[in-house]
Amino acid sequence: MKANNNDKVMKTVLAGIVLAIGVGGVIIAYNASKGEGKEYGYDDDIVQEEQPTADIHYDYTTPAQIEPKELPEDLEATIGFSPKQLNRLSEHFVLAKYDILRDSIVYYYQAAETTSGERFNIICTKMSQEDFASSVPTQNITTQEYNGTELTYANRWLYSVPNDFEMIEPIQKGIENGTMEIEYGNSMEEVIKKDCVYWYDGGVKYEIQVRNQDLPTEMLFDIAKRIIDAKQ
């Protein structure tokens, strides 16, 4: 009888231990689901996912990091004409510098002090309507009219080559069908994307020239319209 009583006591104790373990497991699981309990408290170890930062050179929605340069004055006295000009084309593109040449002026627009090979220039050249017409591409183009002015957009692959480069058939065909241009004087051979918008206004040829960028065509047209609307 005593042995049987001992068995009963042992079974009762074991049952209690099992029950305690089970209840403890439920409590731990519950606390874990609630984020409670030291065993599951990893608050100090949470690693925040690093958010990618925008590249200001190619994210055209980011504001410029530089202040625009002042526009040149009295161009009539230096190059013989006064083009329409802006020192801020958008929040992103602001005037970084300009070069005054014999019969033209080149404006350079940037968003930062340095570039990554991208270029956004506006070239203004005094010329006749006939010279303008012969200088603008006629193949692989898109046109728009704005306030009586025709805007011509052309995109090309620009093949920059050394002066001793010998023409090859694929490039010649690209030039003929209006998909490529060639530019001599480079130290090495390279191909880059080139987009342009041309228009003629008041005896001046305007050319927006963009290299190594991927700007929407409508954005370029909009910038051209802002220049047309600018006061001289």
Secondary structure by P-SEA (a helix, b strand, c coil): caaaaaaaaaaaaaaaaaaaaaaaaaaaaaaaaacccccccccccccccbbbbbcccccccccccccccccccccccccccccccccccccccccccccccccbbbbbbbcccccccbbbbbbbbbbcaaaaaaacccccbbbbbcccbbbbbbbbbbbbbcccccccaaaaaaaaaccccccccccbbbbbbbbbcccccccbbbbbccccccccaaaaaaaaaaaaaccc
